């Protein structure tokens, strides 16, 4: 069992995106992990010239969530880059930058986690499918159905991965 004082009381996981950014906030108390809030930030459709406005929307909405829930740590999924889609990685880098800035201004440290590490932590398989991650999150939090869309499950999985890493260490040090 984890020493309750060693784990940040609130952890926010974020699955970054320029269309949909998933987020989930969990609270750790007395070794228990409780789901406080989960959802998505939906951004305006891309029109080719509105990237700055879309990033502003992400920033404003994320700041509201950070202010409301005041997490002690933000866990952010790293950008996965595929050689066939380099533009996607660049655009995702913009979203991650905005998320890091919002967390920094809220004075919340950001922990970067790879998708493979997150999947391994919650499913036992670093190559798990989105459906497997959704089911693992559903089971962990005893939800009536799998979190939808998958961005929400990915964000909650990021928060759980961080909490699990602290449990394995038995302390709050990174």
N, C-alpha and C positions, 0 to 999 in steps of 0.2 A: 504494500500500500504506500502511496506517495504521501510524504509530509505535505499537508495542505499549505503551509507557509512557503514551500519551495516552488510551487507552481503559480505562475501569474493567475490572478483570480479570473480575469477575462482574456480570452484569446479570440482574435478575429482572423478567419481564413478568407482569402480572396482568390478567385479564379478570374484573372484579368481577361477582358475582351473589349473590342470596340463596338460590338453590337449588343452583347449581353455580358455584364460582369456579375459573377455570382459572389455572394458573401454569406458568411455564417459566423455567428458569435456564440461561443460556448463559455460556460463558467465552471471553474474547478473549485470545489469545496470538499474538504474532508475526504479526498481521494475519489470523489464522484465527479463526473463530467455531465453537465446539464446543458441542453440546447436552449439558448435564450431567444435567438432570432436568426432567420435565414431568409434570403430573398435574392432578387436580382435588380441591377440597375440597367435599364434598357435605354439605349442611346438613340438619337435620331438616325434615320437611314443615311448612309453615305451618298453624297451627291457629287463627290469629286472635289468640291471646293469648300466643304464644311468641316474638315478635320479639326481645326481649332475650336469651333463651336461644340463639336461632339466631345472633345477632350474637356472643355469647360463644363459641360453637363456632367461628365463623369466626376470631375473634381468637386463640383458643388454637392452632388448627391452623396458622394463618399464622405465628404466632410460632415454632412448631416448625420450619417450613420455613426461615424467616429465620435461625434459630439454626444449623440444620444446614449451610446453604449460604453464609451470610454474604455476600450480594451487596453491591457497592459502590453500586449504584443500583437503585431499583425504578421500573419504567415502568408506569404505570397508565392504562388506557383511560378517557377521560372518559365521563361519563354522557350518553347520547343521549336527548333528551327529545322525545317526540312529543305533540302537542297532544291527541290522542285518549286518551292514557294518562298523565296527569300523576301518578297515584299510583305508577306504576312508577318514574318518575324520582325521586320522593321516597324510595321504598324503596331504590333503588340508591344514593342519596346516603348512606343509613345504612351500607351495605356499604362504600362508598368511605371514609367517615369512620373505620370500624374498621380498614380497611387502612392508611390514612394514620397512624393512631395506632400500630398495630403497627410500622410502618416507623420512625416517629419514636422510639419507645422503643428500637428496635434501632439507632438513630443512622444510619439509611440514608436518604439524600435520595430524594424522590419526584419523578419527572418525569411530568407529565400530557400525554397524547397523544390527539388526536381520532381517532375510528375512521376517518375519511376519510384523515387523514394516514398512519395505519398501513397501510391498504389500498393507498394510493398507493405507499408505500415498498416494500412486498413484492411487489405484483402489477403496478404501473404504472398502476393504475386505482383512483381514489378511491371508486368506486362498485362495487367488486368484490363478488361474492357470497361467502358463507361457504365454499362449495365451492372457489372460486378461491383464497381465502386458505389453505385447507387444502392444496391442491395446491402452492401456492408454498412453503409451509413444508416440506412433504414433499420437494419437489425440492431446496430449499436444504440440508437436513440429510441428504439421500440416504436417506430412510426407506423401508422396504418398503411402507408404507401411509400414508395420510393420518392425521394425529393425530385421535383421537376422544376425547371429543366435540369439537365445533368450538371450545369454550371454551379448550381446550388450544392449538389452532392460533392462536387470537386472542391468547393470552398470549405465545406464542413470537413472533408477528408484532410485538407491541408491543416486545419486547426487541430484535428485529432492526431495527425502525424507529429506535430510539435509536442502536444501533450504526451503522446506515447514515448517520444524521445526523452522527455524529462523523467518519465516513469522508469525507463530502462536505466537511466543514470542514477536515479534515486535522489536527485537534487535539482536545484534551479539553475545551475551554471550551464552556460552554453559552451 
